[in-house]
Amino acid sequence: MEKKVSVLLIVMLIIGFAGGFILSYVVYQPQIQTLTNQVVSLEEDVDDLEDENDELLADLIDALSKLNPSNNNTNNNSDGTTPNGTEDHELLTVEADSVTTDGTHFVVKFTIRNSGEVNSAVIAMYLNEITIQNLLDVTELVFNGTSVGADDPFSFPIPIGGHAQFIMTIKEGVTTGLNLQSGDNLVIVAKSSQLYDYPITIPMP
């Protein structure tokens, strides 16, 4: 008798577990499928946004390249004078020297040369349209071998015929900053003392 009762209890437990599983599947499976579809839809939206951002960035780079005085060889107006009314013109060129990575940081080296007819200076710098002072993932900026402190004035003189070398160390993949990763493009725009923008695009290794 006890054996029959034990068998009956086991059968009832099995039936209960099976029923519970079937009930849970029937109740939760539609919800799981709905969430899965939402995740797929969100991933597609993210891909579309990335494509749109890439197109906008490409348009911006193209526009900057057309405005870049280094491509026009002069900042003169049509009458042969510069906006300040003089015949001297400013001409800076930005050249990428090297980009390396150790897996956690990018080290970007670039040189700005003054081949114009006036002394100049870099008074502002933007990385992917964000001013460098607002980027916490830029851990170090070196100007001609000297590290630039956070409290130092952002003005780097470049005399006629001279050049300045910059070295930037940037953390990889910091989501609150540039979120710069391998394969991305870094657009550097140097603003001069005459308020001209000199851009360069550097691919990350």
Buried (B, 14 or more C-beta within 10 A) or exposed (E): EEEEEEEEEEEEEEEEEEEEEEEEEEEEEEEEEEEEEEEEEEEEEEEEEEEEEEEEBEEBBEEBEEEBBBEEEBBBEEEEEBEEEEEBBBBBBBEBEEBEBEEEBBBBBBEBBBBBBBBBBBBBBBBBEEEBEEBEBBEEBBBEEEEBEEEEEBEBBBEBEBBBBBBBBBBBEBEEBBEBEEEBBBBBBBBBBBEBBBBBBBEBE
